Amino acid sequence: MNPHNKSIDELKEVAAQVRRDIVRMVHAVNSGHPGGSLGCTDYFVSLYFKVMNYSTDFKMNGEGEDLFFLSNGHISPVFYSTLARAGFFDPKELATFRKLNSRLQGHPATEEGLPGIRVASGSLGQGLSVAIGAAQAKKLNKDNSLVYVLMGDGELQEGQVWEATMYAGGKKVDNLIATIDRNGQQIDGSTKEVMPLGDLRAKFEAFGWHVMEANGNSFETLLPALDQAKAATGKGKPVMILMDTEMGYGVDFMMGSHKWHGVAPNDEQLEIALQQLAVNEAADY
Amino acid sequence: MKEYKYTEKKDTRSGFGAGLLELGRTNPNVVALCADLVGSLKMGDFIKENPERFFQIGIAEANMMGIAAGLTIGGKIPFTGTFANFSTGRVYDQIRQSIAYSGKNVKICASHAGLTLGEDGATHQILEDIGMMKMLPHMTVINPCDYNQTKAATIAIADYEGPVYLRFGRPVIPIFTDPNQKFEIGKAWMVNEGTDVSIFATGHMVWKAILAGHILAEKGISAEIINIHTIKPLDEEAILKSVAKTKCVVSAEEHNRLGGLGDSIAQVLVKNTPLPMEYVAVNDSFGESGTPEELMEKYGLSENDIVDAAQRAISRKQA
């Protein structure tokens, strides 16, 4: 069971709250990665407030629960906010993001014991392998729940991703739903300019994956896609969702540009962003 | 000098294989992963009995480390197997982030360490692995000395919760430790009590240290020989107790002089009781092709090198 199981209207409210958290968190420490966090907010909210079966009483082994791994760890703000809003820890703790003695490290870590995090990520390209291992353990344990993993599109330039892609297809890891945040942006520019990714559908299909595409910034399309992805598991192929998102989604001046990958808004920009993300201010951390 | 007799010689990697086989029978959570070197790592017997608990990863060591990290989340105890070079240098960042920093219970089992890999040459002869692994917080580093000890260590690390680097090798060497020994992580093993010099040796160099001890005895020198099978955590107590008596030190390892066992011991001495110390190690160079014996001779890792180092250390003692 998903502990929240929210309607689309409720999901939209949660997503606005999470986006407020993101811009406030990175503004407060003048560092962090708002662009990808905002772009993936609807995906995170879908998983944690509708799709995944899990308990907020965090156990590392996640027995009988769906597991989520974040490979592109730099979008930690959306991960932390989602976990807090879902009930893993008090949203007040979001105020410690990137500060000394915090459990909310710049990139996700297990070292400080933050509930909801099962592996450190930040150095790119490693999450898919870890997710495969967790999925294989579930099979050994006869645990029918699923493993989700999110990667960035720029991250596909790391060689380990393709080692893992070959393994999951070749060894039929079919209790795994991977998603690529296809926002077309990376630090030095667009993926097209920096390192063209080519035909991702054809690439993953050639490696033996079941490949789907979805708009990651619309619950109306994303939720059915996630349902279809679930339905595609258990059939001998790992599942890949090529999820199109817009970096910075929800804050107009942050949208569509790689410039907000790793830059925090200033005071004035924060005010404008929060006006655009107006929900219940009283719920801010 | 205590006599160590042996009737048989075997490679330490076979000790790993035997230990893994036993774990397969006794611990249902133990799983094994290999990157296309099943025969070299002697994993065949485990695989035959436990095919469902074995993961053939192919030639993709980075992916193997990640998958191993993931398997721990479901309560498995993964033992990864490949050559020491591909177990460490090739995958340092994967070990650092997904295993060590993430506190994952992965056992990184590394064969063909050091020069004694032989003819394959320097691309495969890693001499920096102990240094890389001991620098990682949370990592335990073990380098046992013979077949029996490697088997015992393999079994022992399954019961220890946390990442471990287990280093062993290819050459066939005397089996001189107890087949029924209980392996204690972090507890140095007294090989021979002596009074003139402390020789701290690890891995294949322990047998060489015993040979050196006999040569030294003929020269009237009483060598204390201690097997430091666990380089991290280091048994500082055993080291300090020994040097309090002998007042000089030789370290012996099949590894680069920089960053290995010797440096760990030197740190203990500097902090507690500065004393003359000599290194028997590879002098900051890569290896090359050759037989294991030729290489150990050329790179200064023979019993005679230990003897010379012991005499140098003794001569530096303050009267």
Contacts between the chains, C-beta under 8 A, distances in Angstrom:
chain1	res1	chain2	res2	distance
A	60	B	73	6.4
A	61	B	73	6.3
A	61	B	74	6.2
A	61	B	75	5.3
A	62	B	73	6.6
A	62	B	74	7.8
A	63	B	74	7.7
A	63	B	75	7.8
A	67	B	73	7.2
A	109	B	101	6.6
A	109	B	102	7.6
A	110	B	101	7.7
A	110	B	102	5.0
A	110	B	103	5.9
A	111	B	101	6.3
A	111	B	102	7.9
A	111	B	103	7.0
A	118	B	73	5.5
A	119	B	69	6.2
A	119	B	70	7.6
A	119	B	73	7.5
A	119	B	98	5.9
A	119	B	102	4.7
A	119	B	104	7.4
A	120	B	97	5.2
A	120	B	98	7.0
A	120	B	101	4.7
A	120	B	102	4.6
A	121	B	97	7.2
A	122	B	97	6.9
A	123	B	93	5.4
A	123	B	96	7.8
A	123	B	97	4.9
A	125	B	62	7.8
A	126	B	62	7.8
A	126	B	66	5.2
A	126	B	93	8.0
A	126	B	94	5.9
A	126	B	97	6.2
A	126	B	98	5.1
A	127	B	66	7.9
A	128	B	66	7.4
A	129	B	62	7.1
A	129	B	63	4.7
A	129	B	64	8.0
A	129	B	65	7.3
A	129	B	66	2.4
A	129	B	67	5.3
A	129	B	69	7.6
A	129	B	70	6.8
A	129	B	94	7.6
A	129	B	98	7.4
A	130	B	66	4.8
A	130	B	67	7.4
A	130	B	69	5.1
A	130	B	70	4.1
A	130	B	73	7.9
A	130	B	98	5.7
A	131	B	70	6.2
A	132	B	63	7.7
A	132	B	66	7.3
A	132	B	67	5.3
A	132	B	70	6.1
A	133	B	66	6.4
A	133	B	67	3.8
A	133	B	68	6.2
A	133	B	69	6.0
A	133	B	70	2.1
A	133	B	71	4.3
A	133	B	72	7.6
A	133	B	73	7.2
A	133	B	74	8.0
A	133	B	78	7.7
A	134	B	70	4.0
A	134	B	71	7.3
A	134	B	73	4.7
A	134	B	74	6.0
A	135	B	70	7.3
A	136	B	55	6.7
A	136	B	67	6.8
A	136	B	70	7.2
A	136	B	71	6.1
A	136	B	74	7.8
A	137	B	70	6.8
A	137	B	71	4.8
A	137	B	72	7.9
A	137	B	73	6.4
A	137	B	74	2.4
A	137	B	75	6.9
A	137	B	76	5.2
A	138	B	74	5.9
A	140	B	31	7.3
A	140	B	52	7.2
A	140	B	53	7.2
A	140	B	74	6.9
A	140	B	76	6.8
A	141	B	74	5.6
A	141	B	75	7.2
A	143	B	74	7.4
A	159	B	62	7.4
A	160	B	60	8.0
A	160	B	62	4.2
A	160	B	63	6.0
A	160	B	66	6.9
A	160	B	94	7.2
A	163	B	58	7.9
A	163	B	60	3.7
A	163	B	62	6.0
A	163	B	63	3.8
A	164	B	60	7.9
A	164	B	63	5.0
A	164	B	66	6.8
A	164	B	67	7.9
A	166	B	58	7.4
A	166	B	60	7.3
A	167	B	57	6.6
A	167	B	58	7.1
A	167	B	60	6.8
A	167	B	63	5.7
A	167	B	67	7.3
A	170	B	58	7.9
